[in-house]
Amino acid sequence: MKHIILGAGASAISAARRILKENSEDSIIMISKDEKVYSRCMLHKLISGERSEESINFINDDLLESGRLLWIRGKTIDFLDGKEKKVYEGSREITSGNTILIATGAESIIPPIGQLRSASNVFGLRHLTDARAIIMACEKAQKIAVIGAGLVGLDAVYGILEAGGKKEIHVMEMAPSILAINLDAHAAKAYQDLFEKKGVNFHLSGRVTETICREEGKISGLRLDNGLNIECDMIIVAAGVRPATAFLEAKESASGIELNDRRAVKVNEYMETNIAGIYAAGDAAGLSGIWPNAQKQGDIAAYNMTGTRMEYDDMFAMKNTVNFFGLHSLSLGIINPDEGDEVLIKEDRKNYRKLILREGIPVGIVLQGEIGGSGFWQHIIKNRIPLNNMNMGKKLISPWKQNYASFFGTEANGEYKWVHA
């Protein structure tokens, strides 16, 4: 069989590796806009100068040298014919196959505010080309504005700080705290303090309403909803991403691929779209976009593309781990309690742990400082294992590494059971 993989990210590479392993006679054509394989999580280390482009390649074997895999690089897909399983650049057919995996990832969202979408000194941080452009712009820029204080926005700030040079940096965020998706306000404040000590200015609970242009094609300032004007030489926008699926909407009647209201590809438990033989994974499918889940989705799609029926079991969304200035954090599940939830907190000078219980069942945890045992917590929260009593909960959130032996016994059949405290 001949398989087509669109994209060269985590889910695409995982799928390619699985296909070549499962069927020795199958071949793959991988098509991507990217000309290199790289970890998006490491782009800020490229900005800082800590890593080179070669060192952020996450493939450590000869996968791309396989004679059964042809990688067409630097190619933009403009149209997909779902019925015939053909892909096109403009009106020219690139290739066709027996199956297709859509793993095109996502694109940065640039809000339609003023000249943000047209100015030459506005950048996202999603692709290798974005990181290159930011590095070049930072050589001359002295005043930098960042829209969005999530993980991507702070990655950009951290990379610029680590690169050195005196820069005036302002970060705008609509939420009342930074890293609002990743951490609760208490854990996030620890990072805000560290960034502020490095001279970074935060503007929270506000939004950009207007751009100020003094030079042709460039923005020289941003106006906030509180009336404050922020002068800037360059702007980095980290206000979220959207699935890279525009090519599926072109001539949609011929594409035939169904999208949801977020423009992500609809898939079933086999990662298959509404058209048999066409699959999607990663950000393009709108499922959990974190690295291990994207890899797993690509793997499951590949099994089904090669004839082995296998369902995707959501690995339970682990929030992205956070590490700035040597302070480590990790969160799982729900990070902010609802009314009626029980909250257990344990904190000292080096550690912060918050466990959220709903009717005695752990539904989320925030770990800061010592983050060991995340796999343990992933199992507990995903499988909704109840705590016997509050003393058990207090033991569990102590800031040292836990293991199953500490709190589990085994039945005669080897099944785990809670040991009563």
BELRAJO-V980753 format. One record per pair of residues at least 6 apart in sequence whose ideal C-beta (glycine too) atoms are under 8 Angstrom apart, sorted by the first residue. I is the first residue (numbers start at 1). GAP is how many residues later the second one is. D is the distance in Angstrom with one decimal. If there is no record, write none. Layout:
i;gap;d
I;GAP;D
I;GAP;D
This chain:
i;gap;d
1;22;7.0
1;24;7.9
1;25;4.9
1;26;7.7
1;96;7.8
1;97;4.5
1;98;6.8
1;304;7.9
1;305;7.3
2;24;7.4
2;25;5.3
2;26;7.8
2;27;7.1
2;94;8.0
2;95;4.3
2;96;5.4
3;16;5.6
3;23;6.3
3;24;7.1
3;25;4.9
3;26;7.5
3;94;5.7
3;95;6.7
3;96;5.0
3;97;7.6
3;98;7.1
3;302;5.7
3;303;7.9
4;24;7.6
4;25;5.3
4;26;7.9
4;27;7.0
4;81;7.3
4;83;6.4
4;91;6.3
4;92;7.5
4;93;4.1
4;95;7.1
4;96;4.6
4;97;7.1
5;7;5.0
5;10;5.9
5;11;5.8
5;23;6.0
5;24;7.4
5;25;4.5
5;26;7.3
5;95;7.8
5;96;4.7
5;98;6.2
6;6;7.4
6;24;7.9
6;25;5.6
6;26;7.3
6;71;5.9
6;74;7.9
6;81;6.9
6;94;6.9
6;95;6.7
6;96;5.3
6;97;6.1
6;98;5.3
7;23;7.7
7;24;8.0
7;25;5.5
7;94;7.8
7;95;7.5
7;96;3.7
7;97;4.7
7;98;5.8
7;275;7.4
7;277;7.3
8;22;6.3
8;24;3.7
8;26;5.0
8;29;5.4
8;63;7.2
8;65;7.8
9;25;7.8
9;31;7.3
9;94;6.3
9;96;5.1
9;273;6.2
9;285;7.0
10;48;7.6
10;272;6.4
10;281;5.5
10;284;4.2
10;285;5.0
10;288;6.9
11;90;7.8
11;92;4.4
11;270;3.9
11;271;3.6
11;283;4.4
11;284;6.4
11;286;5.3
11;287;3.3
11;290;7.5
12;18;6.5
12;20;7.3
12;89;6.9
12;91;4.0
12;269;7.8
12;270;7.6
12;286;6.2
13;24;6.6
13;45;7.5
13;46;6.4
13;50;7.0
13;282;8.0
13;285;7.2
14;280;7.5
14;281;4.2
14;282;7.5
14;283;7.9
14;284;3.6
14;285;5.0
14;288;7.3
15;86;5.3
15;88;6.7
15;266;6.8
15;283;3.8
15;284;6.7
15;286;5.5
15;287;4.1
15;290;7.4
16;12;5.5
16;14;6.1
16;47;6.5
16;53;6.1
16;286;7.6
17;46;5.7
17;285;7.9
18;280;7.4
18;281;5.1
18;284;3.6
18;285;6.5
18;288;7.7
19;7;5.7
19;9;5.8
19;283;4.8
19;286;6.4
19;287;5.8
20;6;7.3
20;8;7.0
20;43;7.4
20;46;5.9
20;48;6.0
20;49;6.7
22;280;7.0
22;281;7.0
22;284;4.5
22;286;6.8
23;283;5.0
23;284;7.8
26;42;7.0
26;280;6.4
27;41;4.7
27;42;7.3
27;43;7.6
28;40;6.5
28;41;4.6
28;42;7.2
29;40;7.9
29;41;5.0
29;43;6.7
29;66;5.1
29;68;6.6
30;39;6.4
30;40;7.2
30;41;4.7
30;42;7.0
31;40;7.9
31;41;4.6
31;44;5.3
31;46;6.4
31;56;6.6
31;63;6.4
31;64;7.4
32;39;7.4
32;40;7.6
32;41;6.3
32;42;7.8
32;43;7.0
33;41;6.8
33;42;6.8
33;43;5.4
33;71;8.0
33;94;7.9
34;39;7.1
34;40;7.7
34;93;6.9
34;94;6.6
35;38;4.4
35;39;4.6
36;17;6.5
36;21;6.9
36;37;8.0
36;92;6.1
37;20;5.3
37;21;6.7
37;22;5.5
37;27;7.3
38;15;6.9
38;18;4.6
38;19;5.9
38;20;7.2
38;90;5.4
39;17;5.1
39;18;7.7
39;19;4.6
39;252;7.9
40;86;6.8
40;87;7.8
41;250;6.5
42;9;5.8
42;14;4.0
43;13;7.3
43;82;6.1
43;85;7.0
43;87;7.3
43;88;4.4
43;112;7.2
43;116;7.7
44;81;7.6
44;87;7.9
44;111;3.7
44;112;6.2
44;114;5.8
44;115;3.7
45;6;4.1
45;11;6.9
45;114;6.8
46;6;7.5
46;7;6.6
46;10;6.1
46;82;7.7
46;85;4.8
46;89;7.3
46;113;7.4
47;84;5.7
47;87;5.8
47;88;5.8
47;91;7.5
47;109;6.8
47;112;3.2
47;113;6.3
47;115;7.9
47;116;6.2
48;110;7.2
48;111;4.3
48;112;7.7
48;113;7.8
48;114;3.5
48;115;5.1
49;113;7.3
49;114;5.5
50;112;6.6
53;75;6.9
63;6;7.1
64;7;5.9
72;22;6.9
72;23;7.8
75;14;6.0
75;19;6.8
76;13;6.4
77;10;5.4
77;11;7.2
77;12;6.7
77;17;7.5
77;27;7.3
77;170;4.8
78;10;5.7
78;11;5.7
78;12;5.5
78;169;5.6
78;172;6.3
79;8;7.4
79;9;4.3
79;168;6.0
79;171;5.1
79;172;5.8
79;175;7.5
79;176;7.1
80;6;7.4
80;7;5.3
80;8;7.4
80;20;7.2
80;22;7.8
80;167;6.2
80;168;6.0
80;175;5.3
80;177;7.0
81;6;7.6
81;7;7.2
81;173;5.6
81;174;7.1
82;172;7.3
82;173;5.3
82;174;3.7
82;175;5.5
82;191;8.0
82;193;4.6
82;196;6.0
83;171;7.3
83;173;6.2
83;192;7.6
84;12;6.4
85;11;5.5
85;12;5.7
85;13;7.0
85;14;7.4
85;15;5.6
85;192;6.4
85;193;6.9
86;7;5.5
86;9;7.4
86;10;4.2
87;6;7.5
87;7;5.1
87;8;6.2
87;9;7.4
87;13;7.4
88;6;6.3
98;179;6.6
99;178;4.8
99;179;7.1
99;180;6.9
99;206;4.4
100;177;7.0
100;178;4.7
100;179;7.0
101;177;8.0
101;178;4.8
101;179;7.0
101;180;6.4
101;197;7.2
101;200;5.4
101;201;7.4
101;204;6.6
102;143;7.5
102;146;7.5
102;155;7.5
102;163;5.7
102;171;7.5
102;176;7.1
102;177;7.0
102;178;4.2
102;179;7.6
102;182;5.1
102;183;7.6
103;177;7.1
103;178;5.1
103;179;5.2
103;181;5.9
103;195;6.2
104;139;7.7
104;140;4.2
104;141;6.9
104;143;7.7
104;180;4.9
105;21;7.9
105;138;7.9
105;139;5.3
105;177;6.1
105;178;4.8
105;179;6.2
106;20;7.0
106;135;3.9
106;136;6.0
106;137;5.3
106;138;5.5
106;177;3.8
106;178;7.3
106;183;7.0
107;17;7.6
107;19;6.3
107;134;6.3
107;135;6.0
107;137;5.0
108;16;2.9
108;17;7.1
108;18;4.7
108;22;7.5
108;129;6.4
108;130;7.5
108;131;7.8
108;132;7.8
108;133;5.8
109;128;7.6
109;130;5.4
109;131;4.6
109;132;6.1
109;133;5.5
110;6;5.4
110;7;5.0
110;12;6.9
110;14;6.7
110;127;5.3
110;129;7.5
111;36;7.6
111;97;7.5
111;126;7.3
111;128;5.8
113;95;5.6
113;96;7.0
113;97;7.1
113;98;6.5
114;96;5.4
114;97;2.9
114;98;7.9
114;99;7.7
114;105;7.3
115;7;7.9
115;96;4.9
115;98;5.7
115;104;5.7
116;6;5.5
116;92;7.9
116;95;6.1
116;103;7.4
116;119;7.2
116;121;6.6
118;99;7.8
119;92;7.2
119;94;7.2
119;98;6.3
119;99;5.7
119;100;4.5
119;116;7.5
120;97;4.7
120;98;5.8
121;16;6.5
121;20;7.8
121;96;8.0
121;97;4.6
121;98;6.1
121;112;6.8
121;113;4.6
121;114;6.4
122;97;6.6
122;112;7.7
122;113;4.7
122;114;8.0
122;115;6.2
123;7;5.7
123;10;5.4
123;11;5.3
123;14;6.8
123;111;7.0
123;112;7.1
123;113;5.3
123;114;7.1
124;6;5.3
124;112;7.5
124;113;5.6
124;114;7.4
125;6;6.7
125;9;6.7
125;27;5.5
125;28;8.0
125;30;7.0
125;31;5.1
125;111;6.1
125;113;6.1
126;26;7.9
126;115;6.5
134;22;6.9
134;25;8.0
134;26;7.9
134;100;7.8
134;102;6.5
135;28;7.9
137;96;7.8
137;97;4.7
138;6;7.4
138;22;6.0
138;25;6.7
138;27;7.5
138;29;7.5
138;96;7.3
140;93;7.1
141;26;7.2
141;91;8.0
141;92;3.8
141;93;4.3
142;24;7.5
142;25;6.2
142;26;6.3
142;91;5.9
143;24;7.5
143;25;4.7
143;27;7.8
143;88;5.4
143;89;4.9
143;90;5.0
143;91;8.0
144;16;6.5
144;23;5.6
144;24;7.1
144;25;5.0
144;26;7.5
144;88;6.4
144;89;6.9
144;90;5.6
144;91;7.7
144;92;7.0
145;24;7.9
145;25;5.1
145;26;7.9
145;27;7.0
145;77;5.6
145;85;5.5
145;87;3.9
145;89;7.5
145;90;4.8
145;91;7.4
146;7;5.0
146;10;6.0
146;11;5.8
146;23;6.8
146;24;7.1
146;25;4.6
146;26;7.1
146;89;7.5
146;90;4.8
146;91;8.0
146;92;6.5
147;6;7.3
147;25;5.1
147;61;6.0
147;75;7.8
147;88;6.7
147;89;7.2
147;90;4.8
147;91;6.6
147;92;5.6
148;23;7.8
148;24;7.5
148;25;6.5
148;89;6.7
148;90;3.5
148;91;4.6
148;92;7.4
149;22;5.1
149;23;7.6
149;24;3.6
149;26;7.4
149;29;3.9
149;30;6.9
149;31;7.8
149;53;6.7
149;55;7.4
149;89;8.0
150;23;8.0
150;28;7.7
150;29;6.4
150;30;7.2
150;31;5.9
150;32;7.3
150;88;6.1
150;90;7.8
151;28;6.5
151;30;7.7
151;31;5.9
151;169;5.5
151;171;6.7
152;86;4.1
153;18;6.4
153;20;7.8
153;83;7.0
153;85;3.4
154;17;7.7
154;24;6.7
154;25;6.9
154;37;7.2
154;41;7.2
154;170;6.7
156;80;4.9
156;82;6.4
157;12;5.9
157;14;6.4
157;38;6.7
157;43;6.0
158;37;8.0
158;166;5.5
160;7;6.1
160;9;6.8
161;6;7.7
161;8;7.7
161;37;5.4
161;39;7.5
168;31;7.6
168;33;7.7
169;30;7.1
169;31;4.9
169;32;6.7
170;30;7.9
170;31;4.7
170;32;7.9
170;33;6.5
170;60;4.9
170;62;7.2
171;7;7.5
171;24;7.9
171;29;6.2
171;30;7.0
171;31;5.1
171;32;6.9
172;31;4.9
172;34;6.5
172;35;7.1
172;36;5.8
172;50;7.2
172;52;6.6
172;58;7.5
173;7;7.7
173;29;6.9
173;30;7.1
173;31;5.2
173;32;7.8
173;33;7.7
174;31;7.1
174;32;6.9
174;33;5.1
175;29;6.9
175;30;7.2
176;9;7.1
176;28;5.6
176;29;4.8
177;8;4.2
177;11;4.7
177;12;6.8
177;15;7.5
177;27;6.7
178;10;5.1
178;13;6.4
178;14;5.3
178;17;8.0
178;24;6.7
178;26;7.3
179;8;7.8
179;9;4.4
179;12;6.4
179;143;6.4
180;8;7.1
181;138;7.3
182;6;7.7
182;137;5.0
182;138;5.8
182;140;5.7
182;147;7.6
182;149;6.1
182;153;7.7
183;8;7.8
183;136;7.8
183;139;6.6
183;146;5.9
183;148;5.8
183;152;6.4
183;183;6.1
183;185;7.7
184;147;7.8
184;151;5.0
184;152;5.8
184;170;6.5
184;182;5.4
186;166;6.7
186;168;7.5
187;142;5.6
187;144;7.7
187;165;5.9
187;167;7.8
187;179;5.4
187;181;4.8
190;137;6.3
190;162;7.5
190;178;6.6
191;131;7.0
191;133;5.6
191;134;7.9
191;136;6.8
191;138;7.8
192;10;6.1
194;130;6.3
194;131;4.7
194;133;6.6
195;7;7.4
195;129;7.4
196;6;7.0
203;21;6.2
203;25;7.0
203;27;7.5
206;18;5.0
206;19;5.4
206;20;5.5
206;22;8.0
207;17;6.9
207;18;5.3
208;14;5.0
208;15;7.1
208;16;6.1
208;17;7.9
209;14;5.6
209;15;6.6
209;16;5.1
210;12;7.3
210;13;4.0
211;8;4.8
211;10;7.3
211;11;6.1
211;12;7.5
212;7;6.7
212;8;5.6
212;9;3.6
212;10;7.0
212;11;6.5
212;17;7.0
213;6;5.6
213;7;6.3
214;6;4.3
214;7;7.8
219;13;6.8
219;16;6.1
220;11;6.7
220;12;6.9
220;13;7.7
221;8;5.4
221;9;6.2
221;10;5.0
221;11;6.2
222;7;7.3
222;8;4.6
222;10;6.4
222;13;7.2
223;6;5.4
223;7;7.8
224;6;6.9
241;42;6.8
241;48;7.8
242;20;7.3
242;21;6.0
243;19;7.0
243;20;5.4
243;21;4.4
243;22;7.1
243;40;5.7
243;41;5.1
243;42;7.7
243;43;5.8
244;39;7.3
244;40;6.2
245;14;6.1
245;18;5.5
245;19;6.8
245;20;6.1
245;39;6.0
247;8;8.0
248;7;4.9
248;9;4.8
248;11;6.6
248;17;7.1
249;6;7.3
249;10;7.2
249;14;7.6
256;18;7.4
256;19;5.6
257;8;6.1
257;16;5.4
257;17;6.9
257;18;6.4
257;21;6.7
258;7;7.5
258;8;4.6
258;15;6.7
258;16;4.6
259;6;6.1
259;7;6.5
260;6;5.4
260;26;6.3
262;24;5.6
264;16;8.0
264;19;7.8
264;20;6.7
264;21;5.9
264;22;2.6
264;23;8.0
265;8;5.8
265;15;3.8
265;19;5.6
265;20;5.2
265;21;7.1
266;7;6.5
266;8;6.5
267;6;5.9
267;12;7.0
267;13;5.2
267;14;7.8
267;18;5.1
267;20;7.7
269;42;4.4
269;43;5.8
270;9;7.7
270;30;7.2
270;31;7.8
270;34;4.7
270;39;6.9
270;40;7.1
270;41;6.3
270;42;7.2
271;8;4.8
271;9;6.5
271;10;5.6
271;14;7.0
271;26;5.9
271;29;5.3
271;30;3.9
271;33;6.4
271;41;5.7
272;6;7.1
272;7;5.3
272;29;7.8
272;32;6.3
273;6;6.5
273;7;5.8
277;28;7.8
279;22;4.2
279;25;6.7
279;26;6.2
280;21;7.4
281;6;7.8
281;13;6.7
281;16;3.8
281;17;4.6
281;19;7.7
281;20;4.9
282;7;6.6
282;12;4.1
282;15;6.0
282;16;6.7
283;6;4.6
283;11;7.2
285;12;6.6
287;6;6.7
287;10;6.2
287;27;7.6
288;6;7.7
288;26;7.1
288;27;7.5
288;29;4.6
290;27;6.9
290;28;6.4
290;29;7.7
290;30;6.0
292;23;6.4
292;26;7.5
293;21;7.6
293;22;5.2
293;24;7.0
296;16;7.1
296;19;5.7
297;15;6.1
300;10;5.6
300;11;7.3
300;12;4.4
303;6;7.7
303;7;4.3
304;6;6.2
316;16;7.5
316;17;7.6
316;62;5.8
316;65;6.8
316;66;4.0
317;16;7.8
318;12;7.4
318;13;8.0
318;14;5.6
318;56;7.1
318;60;6.3
319;11;7.0
319;12;4.2
319;13;6.7
319;16;7.2
321;7;7.0
321;8;6.8
321;9;4.6
321;50;7.1
322;6;7.3
322;7;4.3
322;8;7.4
323;6;7.4
327;41;7.0
327;42;7.4
328;40;7.2
328;41;6.8
328;42;7.9
328;43;5.0
329;37;7.2
329;38;6.6
329;39;4.4
329;40;8.0
329;42;6.7
330;36;7.8
330;37;4.9
330;41;4.4
330;44;5.4
331;33;7.1
331;34;6.8
331;35;4.7
331;36;7.2
332;32;6.1
332;33;5.2
332;42;6.9
332;45;5.4
332;46;6.0
332;49;5.5
333;23;7.5
333;29;7.7
333;30;5.3
333;31;3.4
333;32;6.8
333;48;4.8
334;7;8.0
334;22;5.5
334;24;8.0
334;29;4.8
334;30;3.4
335;21;7.7
335;29;5.6
335;31;5.6
337;6;5.3
337;19;4.9
337;27;8.0
338;20;7.6
340;18;7.6
341;15;5.4
341;16;6.5
341;17;5.2
341;22;7.4
342;14;7.4
342;15;4.3
342;16;7.7
342;18;7.9
342;48;8.0
343;11;6.4
343;12;7.3
343;13;5.7
343;14;7.7
344;10;7.1
344;11;4.4
344;13;7.1
344;46;7.5
344;49;5.0
344;50;6.4
344;53;5.5
345;7;7.7
345;8;7.0
345;9;5.0
345;10;7.8
345;52;7.7
346;6;7.9
346;7;4.9
346;48;7.3
346;51;4.8
346;52;6.5
346;53;6.7
347;6;7.2
348;51;6.9
350;19;4.8
350;20;7.4
350;49;7.5
351;17;6.6
351;18;3.5
351;19;5.3
351;48;3.7
352;14;7.2
352;15;7.7
352;16;4.1
352;17;6.3
353;12;7.1
353;13;7.0
353;14;5.7
353;15;7.4
353;44;4.3
353;45;7.8
353;46;6.0
354;11;6.7
354;12;4.5
354;43;7.6
355;7;6.1
355;9;7.7
355;10;5.1
355;38;6.0
355;41;6.7
355;42;4.9
356;6;7.1
356;7;5.4
356;8;4.4
356;9;7.0
357;6;6.9
357;30;6.7
357;36;6.6
360;26;4.8
360;27;5.9
361;23;5.1
361;24;7.4
361;25;4.9
361;26;7.6
362;15;7.6
362;18;5.5
362;19;5.2
362;22;8.0
362;23;7.3
362;25;6.7
362;31;7.8
363;18;6.4
364;17;6.7
365;12;5.3
365;16;7.0
365;32;7.6
367;7;7.1
367;10;7.8
369;30;6.3
370;29;4.7
370;30;6.7
370;31;7.5
372;28;7.7
372;29;4.0
372;30;7.8
373;28;5.3
373;29;4.6
373;30;7.4
376;26;5.5
376;27;6.8
376;28;6.8
379;6;7.7
385;33;7.2
386;32;8.0
387;6;5.0
387;9;7.4
387;31;7.9
388;30;5.8
388;32;5.6
388;33;6.1
389;32;6.0
391;30;4.8
392;15;7.0
392;26;7.7
392;29;4.7
395;11;7.9
395;12;7.5
395;26;6.9
396;6;6.4
396;11;7.1
404;12;6.8
407;11;6.6
407;12;6.0
408;8;4.6
408;9;6.6
408;10;6.6
408;11;6.3
409;7;7.7
409;8;5.4
409;9;7.6
409;10;4.7
410;6;6.2
410;7;6.8
411;6;5.7
